[in-house]
Amino acid sequence: MLTFKPVAQRDLSRLRRYYKNCNYQLCEYSALVKLMWRGHLHPQYAEAAGCLIVKNCIDGKPCFDYPVPGPDGDEEAALCAIEDYCVEQGISLELSVVPKEKAPKLLERYPRFHLNNFRSWRDYIYEANDLREFPGRHYSGQRNHINKFRKEYPDAKFIPLTDLTVGQAGVGACQDDAAPDGRVVALCRRYGIRGAAHFYRDGRALRRDAARPHRKGALRLRGRLSRDGAGVRPLLRRGWRQVFEP
């Protein structure tokens, strides 16, 4: 029987062993995303048949990510383990954020399954210039959030995060263009950062390599962020693009 453990920061390196080579091209298949959203998704993980199996609980209802195989992982055996767990626990089998290429196999395996494709769950790809300027009526809401935030924090400034700037007091929010890693989480905990918003390109987190240095930035402001933090994300996106991709 599968034994699940709640996802915690100490588990990031273990989860990353599976996620680092995962090609599902969905942002949910990320160690840091699981940690960031644990208050909502309540993710737990287990390992079976060389695969990572994640069970989430949304509104009191359990649902599973599609198994993430390691180098010698057996997806079929991992699905069988999930099925056995559901039978033992007396719960319905529900798989969430299923990679598109896996759906036909699952419909063949479970002919009475019902397939949902929620538009609000889809990842979005934006034009870089749109994230710099937020032009037109379509982005009026984002501009309104920025203006409201500017009134509340008129001295807020986007700064690149370096060894020098990361220690400055008053850092309030973080933006990272590289693959999620434990340093971002540590940064959030140490400097009171309330959340890290990540950019994705073609559905995958941008990865660090020799040609693309690891780039992070933050908003420096006085005081603490308000509970809703409205305007933080669009202002981070604008600042990040203006500094790193002018």
Summary of the structure (lengths in Angstrom):
residues: 246
radius of gyration: 19.9
end to end distance: 52.8
largest distance: 57.8
contacts: 658
relative contact order: 0.13
helix: 39%
strand: 20%
